[in-house]
Every structure is written in structure tokens, then in C-alpha cells.
Amino acid sequence: MNTKKRKILLTVLLLLSLGNYGRMKGTEDIRTVEFLSIFAVGALSALLVREIFGKESDDE
């Protein structure tokens, strides 16, 4: 998969996970589902930043 397709896929997944988190009702305490959603947003953000600012190598 080339880098442009990876960037688009990661962006779409990040937008979907942010939309899913935005639908959850806010409460004082964080449930397990909310924690996993926050973790997924962070992981996808990290992958997208790495893809954008990382080295351009398609050797892997």
C-alpha cells in the first residue's frame, strides 16, 4: 500500500473514531469503552503523524 492510500485510510479511521467518541454522553468517570475510544484516537493520531512526518520509505 502506498503512502497516499495509508494517509487517507488513517484519516478516515481517525475521523470515524472521533465521531464515535463524540456521540458518547459525558460523565464524571471514564468507563472502559470510553477509555478504549480515547486510546484508539491517540493511537490513530500517532500513526497519522508518523506517516505524515516520518521518512518516506516503502521498503517495509
C-alpha positions, 0 to 999 in steps of 0.5 A, a space after each residue: 500500500 502506498 503512502 497516499 492510500 495509508 494517509 487517507 485510510 488513517 484519516 478516515 479511521 481517525 475521523 470515524 473514531 472521533 465521531 464515535 467518541 463524540 456521540 458518547 454522553 459525558 460523565 464524571 468517570 471514564 468507563 472502559 469503552 470510553 477509555 478504549 475510544 480515547 486510546 484508539 484516537 491517540 493511537 490513530 493520531 500517532 500513526 497519522 503523524 508518523 506517516 505524515 512526518 516520518 521518512 518516506 520509505 516503502 521498503 517495509 
